[in-house]
Amino acid sequence: MANWRVRNKKPCPLNKIGQVKKWLSRQLVLGDRRHNDCVLSRTRV
């Protein structure tokens, strides 16, 4: 069954991979900002 599923799926086009990379980089940036905010608030208090 697993092999059949893989064959059934179409390979991801390059532009979709690019979109995923952009999304991941955005998530990393947002995570860094949140982390920095937490550190700043801790040092302030």
Backbone bond lengths (Angstrom), bond angles and torsions (degrees), N, CA, C in turn:
res aa  C-N    CA-C-N  psi(-1)  N-CA   C-N-CA  omega(-1)  CA-C   N-CA-C  phi
1 M - - - 1.482 - - 1.535 111.04 -
2 A 1.309 116.52 -39.18 1.469 119.97 -177.57 1.527 110.47 -61.27
3 N 1.346 116.46 -45.00 1.465 120.06 -179.77 1.524 110.52 -60.78
4 W 1.324 116.91 -41.40 1.466 121.22 -179.39 1.531 109.89 -61.79
5 R 1.313 116.38 -41.03 1.475 119.98 179.99 1.526 110.37 -62.70
6 V 1.317 116.97 -45.07 1.470 121.03 -178.45 1.517 109.42 -61.42
7 R 1.357 117.17 -43.45 1.458 120.87 -179.57 1.521 110.52 -64.61
8 N 1.321 116.13 -33.74 1.463 121.12 -176.79 1.525 111.16 -70.69
9 K 1.312 117.08 -30.11 1.475 120.72 -178.40 1.520 110.15 -77.00
10 K 1.322 116.15 137.79 1.467 120.27 175.57 1.526 108.85 -82.65
11 P 1.343 118.15 145.42 1.469 120.09 177.45 1.525 110.75 -64.40
12 C 1.326 116.08 142.82 1.466 120.65 -178.53 1.527 110.26 -67.75
13 P 1.325 118.31 129.80 1.464 120.36 174.90 1.527 110.61 -67.97
14 L 1.325 115.85 156.73 1.470 120.79 -176.34 1.523 111.45 -60.18
15 N 1.335 116.96 -38.48 1.467 118.91 -176.89 1.528 110.64 -63.84
16 K 1.346 117.58 -32.46 1.464 119.42 178.29 1.526 109.75 -68.89
17 I 1.326 116.35 -39.69 1.468 120.12 177.50 1.529 109.46 -60.40
18 G 1.338 116.42 -40.70 1.463 120.69 178.03 1.520 111.29 -61.47
19 Q 1.343 115.62 -41.25 1.470 119.68 179.54 1.520 110.33 -62.96
20 V 1.335 115.87 -42.25 1.469 120.14 179.96 1.526 110.11 -62.86
21 K 1.346 116.53 -42.82 1.471 120.04 179.33 1.519 110.36 -61.60
22 K 1.347 116.84 -42.76 1.471 120.44 178.51 1.521 110.11 -60.23
23 W 1.360 115.91 -44.62 1.462 121.00 -178.11 1.527 109.75 -62.82
24 L 1.340 115.94 -44.14 1.464 119.80 -179.36 1.524 110.73 -62.39
25 S 1.339 116.37 -42.96 1.468 119.39 -179.35 1.523 110.02 -64.11
26 R 1.335 116.54 -38.22 1.477 119.95 177.57 1.514 110.13 -63.00
27 Q 1.344 116.97 -44.35 1.459 120.62 -179.39 1.528 109.93 -61.85
28 L 1.336 117.08 -40.04 1.465 120.65 178.82 1.523 110.50 -62.68
29 V 1.334 116.70 -43.46 1.471 121.08 179.99 1.522 109.61 -62.85
30 L 1.337 116.90 -45.06 1.465 120.36 179.86 1.524 109.98 -62.44
31 G 1.333 117.14 -42.32 1.461 121.32 179.07 1.520 110.81 -60.93
32 D 1.341 116.68 -42.86 1.464 120.84 179.34 1.526 110.06 -62.32
33 R 1.327 116.75 -43.28 1.474 120.21 -179.35 1.519 110.20 -61.90
34 R 1.342 116.22 -45.30 1.465 120.06 -179.64 1.517 109.76 -61.64
35 H 1.328 116.06 -43.37 1.463 120.82 -179.41 1.528 109.98 -61.76
36 N 1.325 116.60 -44.96 1.470 120.81 179.54 1.526 110.56 -61.72
37 D 1.335 116.97 -41.33 1.465 120.47 179.18 1.524 109.94 -61.41
38 C 1.336 116.73 -42.26 1.463 120.17 -179.90 1.525 110.16 -62.64
39 V 1.319 116.58 -44.15 1.469 120.76 -179.44 1.526 109.71 -63.25
40 L 1.334 117.00 -44.01 1.466 120.89 -179.68 1.525 110.46 -61.72
41 S 1.332 117.47 -45.78 1.465 120.55 -178.04 1.529 110.00 -64.00
42 R 1.324 116.94 -36.95 1.464 120.39 179.48 1.522 110.46 -66.39
43 T 1.328 117.04 -42.24 1.468 119.74 -178.22 1.526 110.06 -69.90
44 R 1.329 117.33 -34.08 1.471 120.40 178.83 1.517 110.05 -64.42
45 V 1.317 116.69 -45.91 1.472 121.33 -179.00 1.526 108.26 -78.50
